[in-house]
Amino acid sequence: MVRKKTDKVYQWLLAYIDEHKFSSNLKLPSENAVRQRLQVGRETVRAALEQLQSEGLIYKVRGSGTYIKKETALTRNLDTGSAACKIGLILQGQDSSANSNLIDGIVDGLKHTFPEKKTDLNIFLTDNKFSNERRCLQTVINQDFQGFIIDGVKASLLNPNLDCYQDIYEKRIPVIFYNNYYKEVPYPKVIVDDIRCADQLVHLLVSAGHRKIAGIFVYDNYQSVEKFQGMVKALRKYHVEFQDDYVKWCVSNEAHDEKFVKTVDRFLKGLPQCTAIICCNYIIYRLVRKALQQRGKRIPEDYSLVCFDYSGEAWEEEGITCSISQGYQTGWKLAENLMKMIERKDCSGARYSCVMEPKIYIGRSVKTIL
């Protein structure tokens, strides 16, 4: 387990180095920042840093911090040596718990699908930024990768990196998306049926008597937009009026900022009749929960709460009614389908897509007000 956690930190830092080796920002995040970001211990972070230092990729400056050794990073050979198949995994990287489960699923899926074939999984993080995605794609596009698994960046917006994807498609390199995908490219995807998930969550609230239901969504995230569309469709299906004022939109960066707690607080104060809140993901849920606690509000006594894609491990302990993130299962399916594409030399096709059924947990966070 210790080795596995160290490998996780090592891969995260290696991806950070690959992203930033072209930029002027060559300083690594502090040990505390990495520890908090990945939810690991100090010794685990230090072990990963020592490994990178022994490989000549970083150096420490006393009293200043740890820096990328640019000349080494730029010449680092991405070749897999004896590995027969090199896979690129491009993550947003903002939900470490979900990413960890996804990576475990991909690794196990690769081993199970073709156990005789050695694979090398290279992880890259975009932090949901177009510029980072472009650097990732440009870095690996001529590095003999056999396939890519990708979580799209701000996928509800027009992507400025479609030329890179066109280049990859022309090279006949298989790509499979998950969560967020680009409608402009012909690649398959593995997603959860968020429309059906929204229907189930809304139905639980409406059945308990709720009619004033608020929702908080991320508008530059295609997956979140689909969840919103599912909520609206479900409200109409169950004869509840949709009101625009009961929806709060934010951008991805806001959703990862503690300052958003105050925004949530102001939003809810403007809805005195609101009795229930739908959170579009686990990160939004945590911020909403904190905002309610700071106001002295209780769940479900004061507000009922449901959540899409709960990626933590405490849904039973917290009693949150939610759809449970299926990171591991998604990772396994992604690996299985991508390897089929590679074996068949096929770089597109709906037959490699998969829409997974949502997994709903009914907790104690919905109050009956009939």
Buried (B, 14 or more C-beta within 10 A) or exposed (E): EEEEBBBBBBBBBBBBBBBBBEEEEBBBBEBEEBBEBBEBBEEBBBBBBEBBBEEEBBEEEEEEEBBBBBEBBEEBEBEBEEBEBBBBBBBBBBBBBBBBBBBBBBBBBBEEBBEEBBBBBBBBBBBBBBBBBBBBBEBBBEEEBBBBBBBBBBBBBEBEBEEBBEBBBEEEBBBBBBBBBBEEBEBBBBBBBBBBBBBBBBEBBBEBBBBBBBBBBBBBBBBBBBBBBBBBBBBEEBEBEBEEEBBBBBBBBBBBEEEBBEBBBEBBEEBEEBBBBBBBBBBBBBBBBBBBEEBEBEBBEBBBBBBBBBBBEEBEEBBBBBBBBBBBBBBBBBBBBBBBBBBEEBBBBEEBBBEBEBBBBEBEBBBEEE
